[in-house]
Every structure is written in structure tokens, then in C-alpha cells.
């Protein structure tokens, strides 16, 4: 599954919920890495990393951890449903990183809900 297909699924899912997804060309610079995009809603920001079937998943986890260290409130790893089924969700529950699967029809399903990792103070 291509990253553009995953990006469109994330855009549709979060736009329908009233959130603002943002996926600039070239990604978002975050420390020593770049994440694919982010989703904003009121006071929180969630880093989103898209992993196609040929991408390195461990590198994606590292990018999301760096994004959390540089000010993002939540993190979500998005990949194809077939690849997602081979993973153990306990790893994502322990790190508070969310996991989402996209099926062949372009529907996004949250496997592990991302958790807020820091206290949010409203301005």
C-alpha cells in the first residue's frame, strides 16, 4: 500500500471528525528526523507517521518518539491492515503510541488509541 493512499485515508478520517490534518510535501522537521504529518484539534497536536508495506517500521517508531520528545502531545503510526495484523498491540499500549490500520477500501481503523503523553494547559 502506498503512502499516498494511507495519507488520503487519514485525511478523510480526521477531517470527518472535525480535526485538521496537515501533510506538507517533504514532511515536518522534528529534531533530527521528519514526520509525515500532524493532526491538530484545539490545544493538542498529534504526530502521524505513515508506513507503506516497504518502509521500515522501527524507523517510524523512532521518528514518533522523537516527535513526542519535541513537543507533540500524541503519536500515531498508520500502516496497511495486513501488515498491522502481524504486530503485537502490547508494544503500542506500553509506549502510548497509537496504531491505525487502513484496509483496501481506504477505511482507517484505530487498533490502539493514542494517549496524551503530557499535560495540556489551555491558554
C-alpha positions as CSV (number, residue, x, y, z in Angstrom):
1,X,0.0,0.0,0.0
2,X,1.4,3.4,-1.0
3,X,1.9,6.3,1.5
4,X,-0.4,8.5,-0.6
5,X,-3.2,6.0,-0.1
6,X,-2.6,6.0,3.7
7,X,-2.4,9.8,3.7
8,X,-5.8,10.1,2.0
9,X,-7.4,7.7,4.5
10,X,-6.0,9.7,7.4
11,X,-7.2,13.0,5.9
12,X,-10.7,11.6,5.3
13,X,-11.0,10.0,8.8
14,X,-9.8,13.0,10.8
15,X,-11.5,15.7,8.7
16,X,-14.8,13.9,9.2
17,X,-14.2,14.2,13.0
18,X,-13.6,17.9,12.7
19,X,-9.8,17.8,13.2
20,X,-7.3,19.5,11.0
21,X,-4.8,17.0,9.3
22,X,-1.7,18.6,7.7
23,X,0.6,16.6,5.4
24,X,3.1,19.0,3.8
25,X,5.3,17.8,0.9
26,X,8.6,16.7,2.4
27,X,7.2,16.2,5.9
28,X,7.5,18.2,9.1
29,X,11.0,18.7,10.5
30,X,11.2,17.5,14.1
31,X,14.5,17.3,15.8
32,X,16.9,15.1,13.8
33,X,14.1,13.5,11.7
34,X,11.0,14.4,9.7
35,X,7.5,13.1,10.4
36,X,5.0,12.7,7.6
37,X,2.3,14.9,9.1
38,X,0.2,16.0,12.0
39,X,-3.4,16.3,13.2
40,X,-4.5,19.3,15.2
41,X,-7.5,19.8,17.4
42,X,-7.9,22.8,19.6
43,X,-5.0,22.6,22.0
44,X,-3.3,19.3,21.1
45,X,-1.2,18.1,18.2
46,X,-0.7,14.5,17.1
47,X,2.3,13.4,15.1
48,X,1.4,11.0,12.3
49,X,3.9,8.6,10.6
50,X,2.8,6.7,7.5
51,X,4.5,3.4,6.8
52,X,3.9,1.7,3.4
53,X,4.5,-2.0,3.0
54,X,8.1,-1.5,2.1
55,X,9.1,1.0,4.8
56,X,11.0,0.3,8.0
57,X,8.5,0.2,10.9
58,X,11.2,0.5,13.6
59,X,12.4,3.7,12.0
60,X,8.8,5.0,12.1
61,X,8.6,4.3,15.8
62,X,11.8,6.2,16.4
63,X,10.5,9.2,14.4
64,X,7.4,9.2,16.5
65,X,9.3,9.0,19.8
66,X,11.4,11.9,18.7
67,X,8.3,13.9,17.8
68,X,6.9,13.3,21.3
69,X,10.2,14.5,22.8
70,X,10.0,17.7,20.7
71,X,6.6,18.9,21.8
72,X,3.9,16.7,20.2
73,X,1.1,15.6,22.6
74,X,0.3,12.2,20.9
75,X,1.7,10.0,18.1
76,X,0.1,7.6,15.6
77,X,1.6,5.0,13.3
78,X,-0.5,4.3,10.3
79,X,0.0,1.2,8.0
80,X,-1.9,-1.3,6.0
81,X,-4.2,-3.7,7.7
82,X,-2.3,-6.8,6.6
83,X,0.9,-5.5,8.0
84,X,-0.8,-4.3,11.1
85,X,-2.3,-7.7,11.9
86,X,1.2,-9.2,12.4
87,X,2.1,-6.8,15.2
88,X,1.6,-7.2,18.9
89,X,-0.6,-4.3,20.2
90,X,1.0,-4.6,23.7
91,X,4.1,-2.7,22.4
92,X,2.0,0.3,21.4
93,X,-0.1,0.2,24.6
94,X,3.2,0.3,26.7
95,X,4.6,3.3,24.7
96,X,1.3,5.2,24.4
97,X,1.9,5.4,20.6
98,X,-1.3,4.8,18.7
99,X,-1.6,2.2,15.9
100,X,-4.0,2.5,13.0
101,X,-4.7,0.2,10.1
102,X,-6.0,1.1,6.6
103,X,-7.9,-1.6,4.7
104,X,-8.1,-2.0,0.9
105,X,-11.2,0.3,0.7
106,X,-9.3,3.2,2.3
107,X,-11.1,3.0,5.7
108,X,-9.0,3.8,8.7
109,X,-9.4,1.7,11.9
110,X,-7.8,2.6,15.2
111,X,-6.2,-0.5,16.7
112,X,-4.6,1.2,19.7
113,X,-5.8,4.6,20.7
114,X,-3.0,7.2,21.0
115,X,-2.7,8.6,24.5
116,X,-1.8,12.1,25.5
117,X,1.8,12.0,26.9
118,X,1.9,15.4,28.6
119,X,-0.4,17.7,30.5
120,X,-2.2,20.2,28.2
121,X,-2.8,23.6,29.6
122,X,-5.4,25.8,27.8
123,X,-4.4,29.3,27.1
